[in-house]
Amino acid sequence: MSWTRPLLLTCLVVLSVITLFHGADSAAVSDKKAANPQGALRKVFMPEEDASSFFKRRGKRAVKTQDEINAEQRQRLAADERRREYHEEQRNEFESNAEEENDEQDERSRENTEQWREFHYDGLDPSYEYNRHTV
């Protein structure tokens, strides 16, 4: 158990370092902007009267500007184009798979027919089975 004592000592040192530097803002060089948190908050938050007037200015039934209408239309058209391309790709993939399956099925059918003909061929041409007359 010679490793328990150094492990315990290391954990104790790490814990003490963490508790000592827990109150520090950062280990990097401080910024002028970071020193003034009100400046950053001022950019994110607005006064209450501005916020209420913002929502009053633009309600649900407010008329949209032409730029907003154009942007929404562009987004709609882009989404339609992506949907169209996706469905076309899926359709092409399905068609190619179906064509491949049909080709494989035709090949298997042809091979089976060829094997049947070879097995039943008795040297007479046309084959005796199909041309025999009842006596």
N, C-alpha and C positions, 0 to 999 in steps of 0.2 A: 504494500500500500504506500509506496514511496511517491506515487504520482498525485495522491489526494491533496497533500499539503501545497505543492506548487499550483495546482488547479484552483484550490480555494483562495490562495493568495492572489492569483491572477484575476479571479472573479471579483474579489474585494477591491482591487485597484481599479478595474473597469467601472465598477459601480460608483466608486468615489469620484472618478473623473466625470462620469455622466452627471452626477448630482452637482458637481462644482460648475460645470459649463451649461447646465440646464437653463439658467437665467439669461445667458448671453443671447443677443439677437441673431447673430450669424457669425460664422468663422471667416467669411470672406471680407474683403474691403468694403466698407459701407458706402452706399450711394447717397447722393444729395436728395434724390426723390424718396428713397426708402426712409430717410431720416424724418421726412415730413409726411406722416400717414394721412393727414387731412387732405393733402393735395391729391393723393390717389383716390381717397373716398369721394372727393368732390367730382372726379371724373366718372365714377360709377353711379353714385346716388345723386338725385336732384332734390331740390326743396319740394315740400309737400304741395304748395300751390301750383308749382310748375307741373308736377305729376298729375294732379287732378285736372288741370287745364289740358294736358296732353290727351287724356282719355276723353274729355269732353269734345275736344277738337276733332277727334277721329272716332266716331261711334261705329256701330255695326252697319248702319244704313248710310254712312257717309259715302259721297261720290268718290270713286277712285280716280287718281290722276291717269293721264294717258300713258305715262311711263310705267306705272304699276300694271295697267291693263296689258301693255305690250310685253312686259316681263312675264306675266302669268301666261299669256298666249304662247310665248317662246317656250316656257317650261312645259306647257301642255303638248305642244307640237313635238318637242324633244322626247317626252315620255311616250307619245304615240309612235314615233319613229323607232324608239328602242323596243317597244312592244311588237311592232310590225316585224322588225328584224329578228327578234327572238322567235316569233311564231313561224316566220319563213325558214329559219334555221332548223327548227324542230320538224317542220313539214319535209324539208329536203332530207334530213337525217332519216325520217321515217320512210320516205319513198326509196331511198337508197338501200335501207335495210330490207324493205319488202321486195325490191328488185333482186337483191342478193339471195334472199330466201327462195324466191321463185326460180332463180337460176340453179341453185343447189338442188331444189326439188326436181326440176327438169332433168338435171344431170343424173340424179339417183334413179329417176323413172327410166331414162334412156339406158342406163347400165343394167337395170333389172330386166328390161325388155330384151336387151342384147344377150344377157345370160340365159334367159328363158329360150330364146331362139337357138342359141348354141347347144343348149342341153337337149332340146327336142328335135334338132335337125338330124335326119336319118340318111342324108346323102342324096335324096331325090330333090329335084328342083322343079317346080315349087313343092313345098313340103308335103309329105304323104298325108299328114293329119288333116289338112284342109281340103284335099282333093280326092279323098277316098270315096268310092261309089259303093252304095250298099248293094249286096248281091242277093 
